[in-house]
Amino acid sequence: MEKRTITKDTPPLERFKIGDEVAHITMGDGQVVSHEDGCVLVRYLPRHGLRPGPLGKYDAVWFATHPNFLFHRS
């Protein structure tokens, strides 16, 4: 992940860039795979024999409702 400064005023959709390693409080570890159309797409690590892992899609409404559920791993 590139070094960048993220403040509390940075909009959620600008916090996450393609390639960022992230974690979700219930989905676990993943990586941002797309950032388009106002959504962040995260591919999670495979669980319970699922290949590939689940895909999470998060938009501004989701971030407003769940501001602390998705965060950077580093």
Secondary structure, DSSP 4 states (H G I P E B T S, - for coil): -------TTS-HHHH--TT-EEEETTTEEEEEEEEETTEEEEEEPP-TT-SS--EEEEEHHHHHH-TTSEEE--
